[in-house]
Amino acid sequence: MVELRVIVQNALKAGVAIPAFNVPYLPMIEPVIRAVVDHDSFALIETARLEWVKFKAGGPEVVAKEFFRWQVPDHVRLHLDHVPVIDEDGQRVDYLQIIQQAIGLGYHSVMVDGSRLSLDENIAATRQVADSAHKSGIPCEAELGAILGHEAGPLPPYDELFASGQGFTKVDEARRFVAESGCDWLSVAIGNFHGAISEGYKDQKKIAARLDLEHLETLSKAVPVPLVLHGGSGISREYVLASFQKGIAKINIATEIRQAYESSLQSTGKISSAQEAVYERIGWLIGEYFGLGNIQSKVTQQV
Ligand SMILES: [Zn+2]
């Protein structure tokens, strides 16, 4: 089995990105995997803490159980997404315990999110998780910068945020962060934002985000690791495709497929229909929108 670290490096070199799909509902796992295989792509199934706290993913253990039931290792692996040190409601989280549990369950990579901490604290927390992940031979993702959206309430006006570059990952901080934390992949803030999850906002369509591609290129040249784009739903397509050429090698997609599942379930009342809606949407995303069909043999090459 080719290591996931190598697969993401291959994607970086090939100018493509590994899509990572969030699964806030367990029945989403099977159709996601089926669509990835049918499009001869390679993807990650991922679960974030908020998906078992605020949605119905259940927890890292049940997600792993469902994943390993359907897995096709040449096409899909399992990633632990956002485990925040301080969560979207400002609460401290026992992140190390959750991450160690996931490593024990066989997750192929993990993420710690210290982005609400100071730079020094974020480095320290990430260092701890990266060491623990590396002992088990798996990569660690971290986040630097402010990727908004998970917090309660509406987003600040997007155009103002983008124009000011407020919260964007800073180049000098990124350089130091990667060197000192030992993280393998870095999630950056370059104009992207998370889909809203709070009641009253979670059904809203995301506004079309842009990316500061010049800033992305500078960041990518400053750090020796692949970069990750969170909030992949709703970013204008030309920006997403260009980002794959400028250092983004993993892209997280959550809102788009969650809403496909929820709206189908609401209108039909059938889980099987909601699963087919997810299958269709994933196929469209991989095949048409992101152009990431047929990348399997390219990214799984042994180096
Ligand atoms: Zn994220």
Residues whose N, C-alpha, C, O or C-beta is under 5 A from the ligand:
A	BS01	ZN	H230 G231
